[in-house]
């Protein structure tokens, strides 16, 4: 049984490495992790969450919330260091780029001492499939604490959901 498992793994790795007319982009080919839809690589739509006050001021940028304290829970895993501090296009926002088809629940805690956790629900649909990278998702809609929010286009593949805190 173990021989069949090892043989299957070897065949799989060999078949994935053979050139079948598919030009797969490897991780080392990506200089910054962001690509355009005109590239040969399939790119999921990605969503950033921007937290603002009633005046539209970013709450990470003005110091209301500390980016180092923010946590994101998805599929039972807790992620830290989720507020982008480097990329100019998405700076001071939370980047969501992991989806499955249908409903995706993200629990956002802005401060560990705060009992309020935002539940962001993102609905996604598979729109394409690449043998190199797997399924490509498009975001259909987003809800924050069960209330539908509008999503704004930043680019072809990047969407922004603005959440106002009072």
Secondary structure, DSSP 4 states (H G I P E B T S, - for coil): -HHHHHHHHHHHHHHHHS-SS--PPPGGG-SSS---TTSSS----EEEEEEE-TT--BTTTTTSS-GGG-EEEETTEEEES-B--S-TTTTTSEEE----SEEEEEEEES-TT----EEEEEEEEEEEEETTTEEEEEEEEEEETTEEE--EESSSSEEEEEEE--
